[in-house]
C-alpha cells in the first residue's frame, strides 16, 4: 500500500520545470508592445510566471499577468507558440505565448504600468525586435508573428527555434 508520504516523496523527486505565459499585443502597424522590467536588464512581453501551485492555467496566467503589469484585462486569442527553453543555473522553462490582438489608441492610452516591476513600455517594429529581445525570446516573438502572418498552427519551439 502506498502512503501519502511515499507519494509526496515521489512527487518531490520528479524533475522541475518552470512555466511562464505572455501575451503578444500589436498596434495597427504591426509593432509589438514591449515592457521594460526594473528587476533585470532588457525588455520583455507582458506576462510572467504561471501560478500552477494555485491551479492557474497558462492562459489564466497570461491574462492575470497582463492585467497586473499593464492594466489591460482582455480575453486572449489563440496560443501562438510553446517554447522549451533550456536553463543555465535554473530548471528549463516552458513558455506559452498567446495572441493579445491589435490594440487601438484608446487601449494604449489606458495602459497603466505596474510600478513595482516595470519602468516603461514601447512599440517596436519587427525588424528591431531582436535588438530589444535577444536570444530565445526574440526568436519566439518572431515565430509568433510568422504564425499570425501565415495563419499556421501553434509553433512548437525549442530555445526559440521551430522544431517542425
N, C-alpha and C positions, 0 to 999 in steps of 0.2 A: 504494500500500500504506500502510495506517495503522500508525504506530508506537505503541508503548506510551506514549511521551512525548506524542504527539499526543492520545491518548485521555485521559491524565491531565490535560492542559491543558484538554481539552473538559469533563471532569468538574469541574475546578476553576472553570470559567467558569459553571456552572449556578447558578441561584438556590438559596439556602439556606433551609431550613425547620427549625425546632426541633420536637422531638416529646416529649411528656410523656404519662404514663399514671398513673391513680389508681384507687382503689377506694372505693366508697360503702358504708360499713358503717352499720347501723342497730341500734337496740335494739327490744325488743318493743312499745314505744310509738311507734315510727316516728321517734325522734330520730336525728339524723345525727352520727356521730363526726367531730369536727374536731380538728386538731392545731395547735399554736402554734409556728411556727418561730422560732429565735433569730437568724436572719440577715436577716430583713426584718419589716416591720410586718404585723399582721393574722394571720388564720387560714387554714388550708388543709385539704385532704383528704390522707390518707396516700397518697403517690405521689411521682413525680419524673420526672427525665429518662430517656428510653429510651436505653440504651447501644447505639444502632444500629450504630456503627462496629465493635462487637464481635459483631454478628449477633443482638442481642437483639430480640425482637418486642415490640409494645405490651403484650400480655398477660403475657409474661415480665417485662417492666419493672415493670408494676403489682404483680405478685406479689413480685418482689425488693425493690422499694422499700417495700412494706408490711411485709415481714418485717424489713427493716433498721430502719425508722422506729418501728414499734410492737411488734415481736417476734411478730407473728402470721403464720405461714406457712400460708396457706389457698388451696385451689383457688378461683379466682374464677368467678363466674357470667357471664352474658351481657354483651355490650357494650351499654351503655345509651345512650351518645352519643359522637359525634365532633364536636369543636368547632374551627373555624378561627378563631384569634384574631389579629387584625392587631397588628403590633408598632410601637411608637414607640421608635426608637433600638435596635431589635433586629429580627431576622427574624421572620416570622409563626410562630405556634405551632400545631401540631395536637395537640389534647388528646383522649385516649381515656379514657373513664370506664366502669369495669366494676362490676357488681353484686358487692359483697362479702358480701351476705347479712345476715341478722339474727343478731346475736351474743347469747349468753346470759351470765349472770352470771359463770360460770367464765372465759369468754373475756375479759370486761372485766377481771377480776382478773389475768389473765395478761399484760395489756399491759405492755410494758417499753419506755419511750421511748428513742430514740437520743439520748443526752445531747449529742452533738456538734452536733445540728441542732434539737432540739425542747425546748421549755420545759414544755409541758403538753398535756393533751387534755381534751375535754369533749363531752358530748352536747347537741345543740342542736335544739329543735323547729323544724319547717318555718317557722312564722311569724316566727322570729327569725334565720333563716339569712342573709338579706341584710344584717343588721347586722354579722355576722362575716365574710361573704364578699361584698364589694361587686363591682359590675360583672359582667363576663362569667362569672366563676367562680360567683357566686351564682345567676345565671340558668341556668347549666349544671346545677348541682345540682338546682334546682327542676324543670328539664325532665326530669332523670333520675327524680326522684320521681314525676312525672306518668307517665312511661313505665312505671314499676313499678306504679302505681295502676291504669292503664287497660289494661295488658297489650299496649300497642302495640309496634311495632318500634323499632329503634335510631333515636334522634333525630339528624338532621343539623342542626348549628348553625353559625352564624357570629357570633362575639362573644357567644355565649350565647343568641342568638335563633334560633328554629326557622326553617329555610329552607323547609320544606314543612309 
